[in-house]
Amino acid sequence: MAGALLYAPLAAAGAQVVPPPASEVPIPPKPKTDSGPDTARVKPDTIKAPIGRFADPALYEIGPQYEWNRSQLFATGALTVVDLLDRIPGVTTFRSGWLATPQTATYGGDFRRVRVFYDGIEIDNLDGRTGGVLDLSSVQLWTLEHLSIERTGSELRIYMRSWRVENTDPYTRADVATGNEDTNLYRGFYGKRLDNGGVLQFAGQQYGVTSPRFAGSGDALSLLGRLGVAKKGWSIDGFVVRHHPTREIERAIAVEGRPPVLGLDATYTDAYLRAAVGGVSSGPWAQVTVASLGFKGTTQPDRAVGAGTFADTLERRAFETQYNISGGFTIGALRLEAGDRLRALNGVTYNGASARADLVSPIGTVSGFVEHDGFRKTTNADAGIRAQPLPFFAISGSVSQSVPSNSGGSSLPSLTSMRGEAAIKLFRPWLSAGIISTDNTTGLAPLAYDTLLLPTPPGRVSARTAAIRGPVLAGFGVDAWVAQWNNSWPYLPKYESRSEINYANNFAKRFPRGDFEVRAAGVFEYRSHTQFPSSAGAIETGVTKTLSGILEIRILRAVLSYQQRNILGYLYEVVPGFEMPRVLATYGVRWDFWN
């Protein structure tokens, strides 16, 4: 009975206990997992300060400028520098076949007027067997992150910036392509920025071409590497690109009796050490670069019956050292730059100094450039302008003057060159008409194709040009030009044109995250007869007419690419005697990874 009485109040007390609110109930600890320690977390990606300092020149074309970033360069379908130069009015390109053959270009009918600057280093020809003409196939387009082309009255300057990384997340990319003529191409990229600002990059490209009948057979292995460190106000880096091409002898089949393009086993090694300080996009900056350019090559002899012997089949070596100092100041629309370049080549030093001023505004661009070139023994000056006083009207042009450095005791004349355009806007694209006029002295001959070829002669050449460029409607665009040269000039066709209709769409409404994109283009190129003067008698090429196309589809970070050159299988030659490939199709994939 007592126990019962005792239990009753205890039970009642227990029944009166009110549970705490849910917000006060402690959350049980999360059980540990076996995936890693308690402190494991994903390190966020960060962007570090860029390597090097650049002041790309202000361009003054009407309509879209001739410049491309990394993704745009690959989207053009260009595999070589010459592929890209085919788009530029006033430029005439030459090649004796497909990828493994020599590739050259003239501007205004002169091989000397095409200049290449790679990270501020001027790329000079070091192979003595090419007659002083730079083989543009030795300049590696795939290594670039940006390319811009300045078309002055007298020169075509190509400014290149090598590929750089800024993210701490590792970047990896793989490219694979294959096609006709047993073409196989592979690329790989890796780049990473460290937390302390360090940079690690390396990349490579390998291609091979086997053409049993024409187009030239050969292969090439190219490697790239960069080590350095960059902070907010300064950077130091070392860079090297090494290119080892080999090509087999290429025999002329279109014209009987033409000598072959001899085989080559060569190695190009370009390297530099660079230190930079100052602002990236504004304020003062300065940069010092010490570069080494090297060439080593052996020409393979022609072993055909009755072929002559060549005394230069022994290994050739050439080395050049460049010391470049540059600095500038950017404030608002005004950009100033000055530089000094010291070359050491074959035991001789050449000094050159240059200065540039660019003013960019919403209604136009004004650019001025002056250079004392000790290597070419000239003093050059040019001024360029693009003005758009009305929304539907624009003008563009450049005037250049070149004076021999020793003009007091030299018979070489001063040279004046110019180009000019006027354009009206037809809704969205620009329709323009213009002229090109340039003075030439005795120039160079492209001896890589034939040692009997003669150099370009002195005199004035001029042309009339017309173009329509820009977006049209609903993702479609046009980029077309035609040039008619008034003179019958060596290495210069009287008529030359390129017409491209392109399309680009990322279907933003259907894919708001930007995971899908389509790009396509159709290109028609025309070139009339081109004369090649030779000590054995002049010879002409036939008329060139080619239709080409490219289609690229991007899904997330993978780009599927397919292109066909010379779709109609037209029989043609760019260098006399050497047939170009008929239908040439290449296809592959480019795939980016952020690890």
Stockholm file with secondary structure:
# STOCKHOLM 1.0

chainA/1-595         MAGALLYAPLAAAGAQVVPPPASEVPIPPKPKTDSGPDTARVKPDTIKAPIGRFADPALYEIGPQYEWNRSQLFATGALTVVDLLDRIPGVTTFRSGWLATPQTATYGGDFRRVRVFYDGIEIDNLDGRTGGVLDLSSVQLWTLEHLSIERTGSELRIYMRSWRVENTDPYTRADVATGNEDTNLYRGFYGKRLDNGGVLQFAGQQYGVTSPRFAGSGDALSLLGRLGVAKKGWSIDGFVVRHHPTREIERAIAVEGRPPVLGLDATYTDAYLRAAVGGVSSGPWAQVTVASLGFKGTTQPDRAVGAGTFADTLERRAFETQYNISGGFTIGALRLEAGDRLRALNGVTYNGASARADLVSPIGTVSGFVEHDGFRKTTNADAGIRAQPLPFFAISGSVSQSVPSNSGGSSLPSLTSMRGEAAIKLFRPWLSAGIISTDNTTGLAPLAYDTLLLPTPPGRVSARTAAIRGPVLAGFGVDAWVAQWNNSWPYLPKYESRSEINYANNFAKRFPRGDFEVRAAGVFEYRSHTQFPSSAGAIETGVTKTLSGILEIRILRAVLSYQQRNILGYLYEVVPGFEMPRVLATYGVRWDFWN
#=GR chainA/1-595 SS CHHHHHHHHHHHHHHTCCCCCGGGSCCCCCCCCSSSCTTCCCCCCCBCCCSSCCCCCCCCCSSSCSEEEHHHHHHTTCCSHHHHHTTSTTEEEEESSSTTSCEEEEETTBGGGEEEEETTEECCCCCGGGTTCCCGGGSCGGGEEEEEEEECSSCEEEEEEECCCCBSSCEEEEEEEEETTTEEEEEEEEEEECTTSEEEEEEEEEEEECCSSSSCCEEEEEEEEEEEEECSSEEEEEEEEEEEEEECCBCCCSSTTCCCBCEEEEEEEEEEEEEEEECSSSEEEEEEEEEEEEEEEEEECCCSTTCCCCTTCSCEEEEEEEEEEEEEEEETTEEEEEEEEEEEETTEEEEEEEEEEEEEETTEEEEEEEEEETTTTEEEEEEEEEEEEETTEEEEEEEEEEEETTGGGCCCCCEEEEEEEEEEECSSSEEEEEEEEEEECSCCCCTTTCTTBCCCCSEEEEEEEEEEEEEEETTEEEEEEEEEESSCBTTBCSEEEEEEEEEEECCTTTCTTCCEEEEEEEEEEEECCCEECBTTCCEECCCEEEEEEEEEEEETTEEEEEEEESTTCCCCEEETTEECCSSEEEEEEEEEEEC
#=GC SS_cons         CHHHHHHHHHHHHHHTCCCCCGGGSCCCCCCCCSSSCTTCCCCCCCBCCCSSCCCCCCCCCSSSCSEEEHHHHHHTTCCSHHHHHTTSTTEEEEESSSTTSCEEEEETTBGGGEEEEETTEECCCCCGGGTTCCCGGGSCGGGEEEEEEEECSSCEEEEEEECCCCBSSCEEEEEEEEETTTEEEEEEEEEEECTTSEEEEEEEEEEEECCSSSSCCEEEEEEEEEEEEECSSEEEEEEEEEEEEEECCBCCCSSTTCCCBCEEEEEEEEEEEEEEEECSSSEEEEEEEEEEEEEEEEEECCCSTTCCCCTTCSCEEEEEEEEEEEEEEEETTEEEEEEEEEEEETTEEEEEEEEEEEEEETTEEEEEEEEEETTTTEEEEEEEEEEEEETTEEEEEEEEEEEETTGGGCCCCCEEEEEEEEEEECSSSEEEEEEEEEEECSCCCCTTTCTTBCCCCSEEEEEEEEEEEEEEETTEEEEEEEEEESSCBTTBCSEEEEEEEEEEECCTTTCTTCCEEEEEEEEEEEECCCEECBTTCCEECCCEEEEEEEEEEEETTEEEEEEEESTTCCCCEEETTEECCSSEEEEEEEEEEEC
//
